[in-house]
Amino acid sequence: MTRYEKLIKEAEEERLRYITRRHFLLDCVTGLGAAAFGSFLAGCSNSSAAPNVAANAANITDPMAPRVPHFPARAKSVIYLHMAGAPSQLELFDYKPALQKLHNQACPPSLLEGKTFAFISGVPKMLGPQAVFKQHGQSGAWVSDHLPHFATMADEVSFLKAVQTDQFNHGPAQLLMQTGSARLGRPSIGSWVTYGLGTENSNLPGFVVLTSGGKTPDAGKSVWGSGFLPSVYQGVQCRTQGDPVLFLSDPAGVSRDLRKASIEAINDINKQSYDSFGDPETLARISQYELAYKMQISVPEVMDITKEPAYIHELYGTQPGKESFANNCLLARKLVEKGVRFVQLYDWGWDSHGTDENLSIDYGFRNKCREIDRPIAALLQDLKQRGLLDETLVIWGGEFGRTPMQENRDGKDMPFLGRDHHVEAFTMWMAGAGIRKGFSYGETDEIGYSAIKGKVAINDIHATILQQLGFDHEKLTYQFQGRPFRLTDTSGKVITPILS
């Protein structure tokens, strides 16, 4: 017996000496232990259709193995386009001619009393729409001239016109939108999805993140973190310049074969550690090492857009080798085509306070719209022509909306036109994967200030996403700190009117 084997044996004897009922249930490989651990990997069981526990128990060393949802799904994958900074619904989708008539008039006190804003103080002026609206398609959807390309695809989407939140600062609002809680520590939507479904392509991450605009969201990388879920479910950020993933290439002097041998040796030790202590995070570590090795070949290939035909580059407006929202939209299509479950795009720079030209509604905002207009329309069109839109759920939106009054600070107007943060009403849209086409749900008052019909909460959006992926949002849970947690926490209902 080697010295190492002797140490392992002594550690095992020590563990058995102090074993508890909890350790027994975790370590047992048959009966209750297998069922409990199989349930851990597959998500919470469904009273009408329990997950395939036996299959999951047989694959406990692969936490990313494909798993069966609660019921047949309409969506196989998700592309979520988050506009970090919160675009103005009043310049894009929520047409309010009555607001134009109030332009530059003093804001009525009733709109300010008892309300909380990020910066508005004193008596601001009303700000009419800084865009021209027209109806488009058979649905007659109102879309502004800021998005002429997207307007051609308006019949493919369902608009949610009365989305509400309770967070008026960017960081907490982004956390709420992406994790279901305004506090740090909760798993992101993509993490919940990969925890529930696993992945269809073992050579690629199940959850990929792409950023543009030069910065990450205000809430930081926590918006694609795995929270209290095993870390194997967190988002993998990929880049469009240099190595797609940092440290993906072999270090100088290290061959691919040597790297493979190193990973195998490390994972042999990890497996012995798991056999001894039963820590599920060890399985995550094993899976991550193995995935990292596989990604060396698969990720550079799928992240290479240079081989796409010229008409595709023209469609999206892509420029290979540069970091751009257009490139990321094309990559999103390529990733879901290869079986990635959840692709999250963050585009930074949508804050429109009017403090300078780039943060103005009448200039900076128009430029941001030009950056996303063609790529989003191209993404929808490309997915549709490839037969992928029927099984890919596409979501667009920010973290809150914008006020119908002009922003001011200390009672003074900003140098440029801008709108403050607004929590009471904003617009999002969904498309594909069983979402009703050419439909608008919800309504705001005549100036776009308050939601008056079809109100939608953030957790309702989360419930709807999980529904299309085949999950009862109340039953996809994870045991943590003595209670079952879920993405929708203690609320949330499926937005059934937008489902086909």
For each residue, the residues with C-beta under 8 A, 3 or more apart:
1: 5 6 9
2: 5 6
3: 6 7
4: 7 8
5: 1 2 8 9
6: 1 2 3 9 10
7: 3 4 10 11
8: 4 5 11 12 272 276
9: 1 5 6 12 13
10: 6 7 13 14
11: 7 8 14 15 276
12: 8 9 15 16 276
13: 9 10 16 17
14: 10 11 17 18
15: 11 12 18 19 23 276 277
16: 12 13 19
17: 13 14
18: 14 15
19: 15 16 23 24
20: 23 24
21: 24 25
22: 25 26
23: 15 19 20 26 27 278
24: 19 20 21 27 28 33
25: 21 22 28 32 33 36
26: 22 23 33 36 37 278
27: 23 24 33 278
28: 24 25 31 32 33 34
29: 33 34
30: 33 34
31: 28 34 35
32: 25 28 35 36
33: 24 25 26 27 28 29 30 36 37
34: 28 29 30 31 37 38 53 57
35: 31 32 38 39 53 57
36: 25 26 32 33 39 40
37: 26 33 34 40 41 57 60 280
38: 34 35 41 42 51 53 54 55 56 57 60
39: 35 36 42 43 44 45 51 53 56
40: 36 37 280 478 479
41: 37 38 56 59 60 63 65 67
42: 38 39 45 51 52 53 56 67 68 196
43: 39 51 67 69 195 196 471 475 476 477 478
44: 39 475 476 477 478 484
45: 39 42 50 51 53 475
46: 49 50 51 70 71 472 475
47: 50 475
48: 70 71
49: 46 70 71
50: 45 46 47 53
51: 38 39 42 43 45 46 56 67 68 70
52: 42 55 56 67 68
53: 34 35 38 39 42 45 50 56 57
54: 38 57 58
55: 38 52 58 59
56: 38 39 41 42 51 52 53 59 60 65 67
57: 34 35 37 38 53 54 60
58: 54 55
59: 41 55 56 62 65
60: 37 38 41 56 57 63 283
61: 271 283 286
62: 59 65 202 283 287
63: 41 60 198 230 232 233 280 283 284 287
64: 194 198 199 202 206 232 287 291
65: 41 56 59 62 198
66: 197 198 199 200
67: 41 42 43 51 52 56 196 197 198
68: 42 51 52
69: 43 72 73 196 197 469 470 471
70: 46 48 49 51 470 471 472 475 476
71: 46 48 49 470 472
72: 69 470
73: 69 76 468 469 470
74: 391 393 433 434 468 469 470
75: 78 391 392 393 432 433 434 468 469 470
76: 73 200 336 341 391 392 433
77: 336 339 340 341 342 343 391 392 393
78: 75 189 190 193 341 342 343 392 393 394 395 465 469
79: 332 333 336 343 345 379 392 393 394 395
80: 189 190 342 343 344 345 394 395
81: 329 345 347 372 376 394 395 396 397
82: 174 177 178 217 344 345 346 347 397 398 399
83: 86 87 347 350 368 372 396 397 398
84: 170 174 213 217 218 346 347 348 349 350 398 399
85: 170 348 349 350 351 352 398 399
86: 83 170 173 350 351 398 399 400 401 402 421 426
87: 83 91 92 350 352 365 368 369 398 402
88: 91 92 352 361 365 401 402 419
89: 92 93 94 161 401 402 425 426 427 448
90: 94 96 99 129 402 404 419 448
91: 87 88 129 130 131 144 146 361 365
92: 87 88 89 131 143 144 146 147 369 427
93: 89 141 142 143 144 159 161 427 429
94: 89 90 142 161 425 427 444 448
95: 129 133 142 144
96: 90 99 100 129 404 444 446 447 448
97: 100 101
98: 101 102 446 447
99: 90 96 102 103 126 127 128 129 404 446 447 448
100: 96 97 103 128 129
101: 97 98 128
102: 98 99 105 126 128 447
103: 99 100 125 126 127 128
104: 125 126 127 128
105: 102 125 126
106: 123 124 125 126
107: 111 112 123 124 125 126 405
108: 111 112
109: 112 113 123
110: 113
111: 107 108 115 404 405 449
112: 107 108 109 115 120 123
113: 109 110
114:
115: 111 112
116: 168
117: 120 168 403 420 421 422
118: 168 169 420 421
119: 353 407 408 409 420 421
120: 112 117 124 403 405 407 408 409 420
121: 408 409 410 411
122: 408 410 411 412
123: 106 107 109 112 411
124: 106 107 120 405 406 407 408 413
125: 103 104 105 106 107 405 406 408 413
126: 99 102 103 104 105 106 107 404 405 406 447
127: 99 103 104 130 361 403 404 405 406 417 419
128: 99 100 101 102 103 104
129: 90 91 95 96 99 100 133 144
130: 91 127 361 362 365 417
131: 91 92 144 145 146
132: 144 145
133: 95 129 142 143 144 145
134: 142 143 145 151
135: 140 141 142
136: 139 140 141 142 143 151 152 154 155
137: 140 141 151 152 154 155 438
138: 155 438
139: 136 154 155 437 438 439 440
140: 135 136 137
141: 93 135 136 137 151 154 155 157 159 438 440
142: 93 94 95 133 134 135 136
143: 92 93 133 134 136 147 150 151 154
144: 91 92 93 95 129 131 132 133 147
145: 131 132 133 134 148
146: 91 92 131 365 366 369 370 373
147: 92 143 144 150 151 369 373 376
148: 145 151 152 373
149: 152 153 373 374 376 377 378
150: 143 147 153 154 373 376 377
151: 134 136 137 141 143 147 148 154
152: 136 137 148 149 377
153: 149 150 156 157 376 377 380 381
154: 136 137 139 141 143 150 151 157 438
155: 136 137 138 139 141 437 438
156: 153 380 384 389 431 432 437 438
157: 141 153 154 380 429 430 431 435 437 438
158: 429 430 431 435 436 437 438 439 440 441 498
159: 93 141 427 428 429 439 440 441 442
160: 163 397 427 428 429 430 441 442 454 456 461 495 498
161: 89 93 94 425 427 440 441 442 443 444 451 454
162: 425 441 442 443 444 451 452 453 454 455 456
163: 160 397 401 425 426 427 428 442 451 456 457 458 461
164: 423 424 425 426 451 455 456 457 458
165: 168 173 176 177 399 400 423 426 457 458
166: 176 182 423
167: 172 173 175 176 182 399 400 423
168: 116 117 118 165 173 400 421 422 423
169: 118 172 173 421
170: 84 85 86 173 174 217 218 219 351 399 421
171: 174 175 217 218 219 220
172: 167 169 175 176 182 183 219
173: 86 165 167 168 169 170 176 177 182 399 400 421 423
174: 82 84 170 171 177 178 217 218 219 223 399
175: 167 171 172 178 179 181 182 183 184 186 219 222 223
176: 165 166 167 172 173 179 180 181 182 399 458
177: 82 165 173 174 397 399 458
178: 82 174 175 188 189 219 223 224
179: 175 176 186 187 188 189 222 223 225 227 487
180: 176 186 189 458 459 462 487 488 489
181: 175 176 185 186 489
182: 166 167 172 173 175 176
183: 172 175 186
184: 175 222
185: 181 227 228
186: 175 179 180 181 183 227 228 485
187: 179 191 192 195 225 226 227 228 229 233 478 487
188: 178 179 191 192 207 222 223 224 225 226 227 234 235 344
189: 78 80 178 179 180 192 193 342 344 462 465 487
190: 78 80 193 194 207 209 224 235 341 342 344
191: 187 188 194 195 207 224 225 226 227 229 233 234 235
192: 187 188 189 195 196 229 233 466 476 487
193: 78 189 190 196 197 206 207 341 342 465 466 469
194: 64 190 191 197 198 199 206 207 233 341 342
195: 43 187 191 192 229 230 233 476 478
196: 42 43 67 69 192 193 466 469 471 476
197: 66 67 69 193 194 206 341 469 470
198: 63 64 65 66 67 194 206 341
199: 64 66 194 202 204 205 206 339 340 341
200: 66 76 339 341
201: 204 298 338 339 340
202: 62 64 199 291 294
203: 291 294 295 297 298
204: 199 201 208 294 295 298 299 302 335 338 339 340
205: 199 208 235 236 291 295 340
206: 64 193 194 197 198 199 233 340 341 342
207: 188 190 191 193 194 224 233 234 235 236 340 341 342 344
208: 204 205 235 236 237 238 335 340 342 343 344
209: 190 224 235 236 237 238 343 344 345 346
210: 237 238 240 328 331 332 343 344 345 346
211: 215 216 237 328 345 346 347 348
212: 323 324 325 327 328 345 346 347 348
213: 84 325 346 347 348 349
214: 323 348 349
215: 211 348 349
216: 211 220 221 346 348
217: 82 84 170 171 174 220 223 346 348
218: 84 170 171 174
219: 170 171 172 174 175 178 222 223
220: 171 216 217 223
221: 216 224 225 237
222: 175 179 184 188 219 225
223: 174 175 178 179 188 217 219 220 346
224: 178 188 190 191 207 209 221 234 235 237 344
225: 179 187 188 191 221 222 234 235
226: 187 188 191 229 230 231 232 233 234
227: 179 185 186 187 188 191
228: 185 186 187 478 480 481 485
229: 187 191 192 195 226 233 234 478
230: 63 195 226 233 280 281 283 284
231: 226 234 281 284 285 288
232: 63 64 226 283 284 287 288
233: 63 187 191 192 194 195 206 207 226 229 230 284
234: 188 191 207 224 225 226 229 231
235: 188 190 191 205 207 208 209 224 225 342 344
236: 205 207 208 209 245
237: 208 209 210 211 221 224 245
238: 208 209 210 244 245 299 303 331
239: 242 243 244 245 246 323
240: 210 244 303 321 322 323 324 327 328 331
241: 321 322 323
242: 239
243: 239 246 247 248 249 300
244: 238 239 240 248 299 300 303
245: 236 237 238 239 248 295 299
246: 239 243
247: 243
248: 243 244 245 292 295 296 299 300
249: 243 296
250: 254 255 256 259 296
251: 254
252:
253:
254: 250 251 258 259
255: 250 258 259
256: 250 259 260 296
257: 260 261
258: 254 255 261 262
259: 250 254 255 256 262 263 293 296
260: 256 257 263 264 293
261: 257 258 264 265
262: 258 259 265 266
263: 259 260 266 267 289 290 292 293
264: 260 261 267 268
265: 261 262 268 269
266: 262 263 269 270 289
267: 263 264 270 271 286 289 290
268: 264 265 271 272
269: 265 266 272 273
270: 266 267 273 274 282 285 286 289
271: 61 267 268 274 275 286
272: 8 268 269 275 276
273: 269 270 276 277 279 282
274: 270 271 277 278 279 282 283 286
275: 271 272 278
276: 8 11 12 15 272 273
277: 15 273 274 282
278: 23 26 27 274 275
279: 273 274 282
280: 37 40 63 230 283 284
281: 230 231 284 285
282: 270 273 274 277 279 285 286
283: 60 61 62 63 230 232 274 280 286 287
284: 63 230 231 232 233 280 281 287 288
285: 231 270 281 282 288 289
286: 61 267 270 271 274 282 283 289 290
287: 62 63 64 232 283 284 290 291
288: 231 232 284 285 291 292
289: 263 266 267 270 285 286 292 293
290: 263 267 286 287 293 294
291: 64 202 203 205 287 288 294 295
292: 248 263 288 289 295 296
293: 259 260 263 289 290 296
294: 202 203 204 290 291 297 298
295: 203 204 205 245 248 291 292 298 299
296: 248 249 250 256 259 292 293 299 300
297: 203 294 300 301
298: 201 203 204 294 295 301 302 338
299: 204 238 244 245 248 295 296 302 303
300: 243 244 248 296 297 303 304
301: 297 298 304
302: 204 298 299 331 334 335 338
303: 238 240 244 299 300 331 334
304: 300 301 307
305: 308 313 318 320 327 330 331 334
306: 320 321
307: 304
308: 305 312 313 318 330
309: 312 313
310: 313 314
311: 314 315
312: 308 309 315 316 318 330 382
313: 305 308 309 310 316 317 318 319 320
314: 310 311 317
315: 311 312 374 378 381 382
316: 312 313 326 327 329 330 374 375 378 379 382
317: 313 314 326 374 375 378
318: 305 308 312 313 324 326 327 330 375
319: 313 322 324 326 327
320: 305 306 313 327
321: 240 241 306
322: 240 241 319 327
323: 212 214 239 240 241 327
324: 212 240 318 319 327 328 371
325: 212 213 328 329 345 347 371 372 375
326: 316 317 318 319 329 330 371 374 375 378
327: 212 240 305 316 318 319 320 322 323 324 330 331
328: 210 211 212 240 324 325 331 332 345 347 375
329: 81 316 325 326 332 333 345 375 376 378 379
330: 305 308 312 316 318 326 327 333 334 375 378 379 382
331: 210 238 240 302 303 305 327 328 334 335 343
332: 79 210 328 329 335 336 343 345 379
333: 79 329 330 336 337 379 382 383 386 388
334: 302 303 305 330 331 337 338
335: 204 208 302 331 332 338 340 343
336: 76 77 79 332 333 339 340 343 383 388 392
337: 333 334 386 388
338: 201 204 298 302 334 335
339: 77 199 200 201 204 336
340: 77 199 201 204 205 206 207 208 335 336 343
341: 76 77 78 190 193 194 197 198 199 200 206 207
342: 77 78 80 189 190 193 194 206 207 208 235
343: 77 78 79 80 208 209 210 331 332 335 336 340
344: 80 82 188 189 190 207 208 209 210 224 235
345: 79 80 81 82 209 210 211 212 325 328 329 332
346: 82 84 209 210 211 212 213 216 217 223
347: 81 82 83 84 211 212 213 325 328 350 368 371 372
348: 84 85 211 212 213 214 215 216 217
349: 84 85 213 214 215 358 364 368
350: 83 84 85 86 87 347 365 368 398
351: 85 86 170 359
352: 85 87 88 359 360 361 364 365 402 418 419
353: 119 359 407 414 418 419 420
354: 359 360 361 406 407 413 414 415 416 417 418 419
355: 359 414 415 416 418
356: 359 360 364 415 416
357: 360 363 364 416
358: 349 363 364 367
359: 351 352 353 354 355 356 364 416 418
360: 352 354 356 357 363 364 365 416 417 418
361: 88 91 127 130 352 354 364 365 402 416 417 418 419
362: 130 365 366 416 417
363: 357 358 360 366 367 416
364: 349 352 356 357 358 359 360 361 367 368
365: 87 88 91 130 146 350 352 360 361 362 368 369
366: 146 362 363 369 370
367: 358 363 364 370 371
368: 83 87 347 349 350 364 365 371 372
369: 87 92 146 147 365 366 372 373
370: 146 366 367 373
371: 324 325 326 347 367 368 375
372: 81 83 325 347 368 369 375 376
373: 146 147 148 149 150 369 370 376 377
374: 149 315 316 317 326 377 378
375: 316 317 318 325 326 328 329 330 371 372 378 379
376: 81 147 149 150 153 329 372 373 379 380 396
377: 149 150 152 153 373 374 380 381
378: 149 315 316 317 326 329 330 374 375 381 382
379: 79 316 329 330 332 333 375 376 382 383 394
380: 153 156 157 376 377 383 384 389 394 431 432
381: 153 315 377 378 384 385
382: 312 315 316 330 333 378 379 385 386
383: 333 336 379 380 386 388 389 392 394 432
384: 156 380 381 387 388 389
385: 381 382
386: 333 337 382 383
387: 384 390
388: 333 336 337 383 384 391 392
389: 156 380 383 384 392 394 431 432 433
390: 387 432 433
391: 74 75 76 77 388 432 433
392: 75 76 77 78 79 336 383 388 389 432 433
393: 74 75 77 78 79 430 431 432 433 434 435 465 468 469
394: 78 79 80 81 379 380 383 389 430 431 432
395: 78 79 80 81 428 429 430 461 465
396: 81 83 376 428 429 430
397: 81 82 83 160 163 177 426 427 428 429
398: 82 83 84 85 86 87 350 401 426 428
399: 82 84 85 86 165 167 170 173 174 176 177
400: 86 165 167 168 173 421 422 423 426
401: 86 88 89 163 398 421 422 423 424 425 426 427
402: 86 87 88 89 90 352 361 419 420 421 422 426
403: 117 120 127 407 419 420 421 422 449
404: 90 96 99 111 126 127 419 422 447 448 449
405: 107 111 120 124 125 126 127 419 420
406: 124 125 126 127 354 413 414 417 418 419
407: 119 120 124 353 354 403 414 418 419 420
408: 119 120 121 122 124 125 411 412 413 414
409: 119 120 121 412 414
410: 121 122
411: 121 122 123 408
412: 122 408 409
413: 124 125 354 406 408
414: 353 354 355 406 407 408 409 417 418
415: 354 355 356
416: 354 355 356 357 359 360 361 362 363
417: 127 130 354 360 361 362 406 414
418: 352 353 354 355 359 360 361 406 407 414
419: 88 90 127 352 353 354 361 402 403 404 405 406 407 422
420: 117 118 119 120 353 402 403 405 407
421: 86 117 118 119 168 169 170 173 400 401 402 403
422: 117 168 400 401 402 403 404 419 425 426 449
423: 164 165 166 167 168 173 400 401
424: 164 401 449 450 451
425: 89 94 161 162 163 164 401 422 444 448 449 450 451
426: 86 89 163 164 165 397 398 400 401 402 422
427: 89 92 93 94 159 160 161 163 397 401
428: 159 160 163 395 396 397 398 461
429: 93 157 158 159 160 395 396 397
430: 157 158 160 393 394 395 396 435 464 498
431: 156 157 158 380 389 393 394 435 437
432: 75 156 380 383 389 390 391 392 393 394 435
433: 74 75 76 389 390 391 392 393 468
434: 74 75 393 468 499 500
435: 157 158 393 430 431 432 468 498 499 500
436: 158 439 497 498 499 500
437: 139 155 156 157 158 431 500
438: 137 138 139 141 154 155 156 157 158
439: 139 158 159 436 497 498
440: 139 141 158 159 161
441: 158 159 160 161 162 454 456 495 497 498
442: 159 160 161 162 163 451 453 454 455 456
443: 161 162 451 452 453 454
444: 94 96 161 162 425 448 449 450 451 452
445: 448 449 450 452
446: 96 98 99
447: 96 98 99 102 126 404
448: 89 90 94 96 99 404 425 444 445
449: 111 403 404 422 424 425 444 445
450: 424 425 444 445
451: 161 162 163 164 424 425 442 443 444 454 455
452: 162 443 444 445
453: 162 442 443
454: 160 161 162 441 442 443 451 497
455: 162 164 442 451
456: 160 162 163 164 441 442 460 461 495
457: 163 164 165 460 461 491 492
458: 163 164 165 176 177 180 461 462
459: 180 462 463 487 488 489 491 492
460: 456 457 463 464 492 493 494 495
461: 160 163 395 428 456 457 458 464 465 495
462: 180 189 458 459 465 466 473 487 488 492
463: 459 460 466 467 473 488 492 493 494 495
464: 430 460 461 467 468 494 495 498 499
465: 78 189 193 393 395 461 462 468 469
466: 192 193 196 462 463 469 471 472 473 476 487 488
467: 463 464 470 471 472 473 494 499
468: 73 74 75 393 433 434 435 464 465 499
469: 69 73 74 75 78 193 196 197 393 465 466
470: 69 70 71 72 73 74 75 197 467
471: 43 69 70 196 466 467 475 476
472: 46 70 71 466 467 475 476
473: 462 463 466 467 476 486 487 488 492 494
474: 477 486 488
475: 43 44 45 46 47 70 471 472 486
476: 43 44 70 192 195 196 466 471 472 473 486 487
477: 43 44 474 484 485 486
478: 40 43 44 187 195 228 229 484 485 486
479: 40 482 483 484 485
480: 228 483 484 485
481: 228
482: 479
483: 479 480
484: 44 477 478 479 480
485: 186 228 477 478 479 480 489
486: 473 474 475 476 477 478 489
487: 179 180 187 189 192 459 462 466 473 476 492
488: 180 459 462 463 466 473 474 491 492
489: 180 181 459 485 486 492
490:
491: 457 459 488
492: 457 459 460 462 463 473 487 488 489
493: 460 463
494: 460 463 464 467 473 499
495: 160 441 456 460 461 463 464 498 499
496: 499
497: 436 439 441 454
498: 158 160 430 435 436 439 441 464 495
499: 434 435 436 464 467 468 494 495 496
500: 434 435 436 437
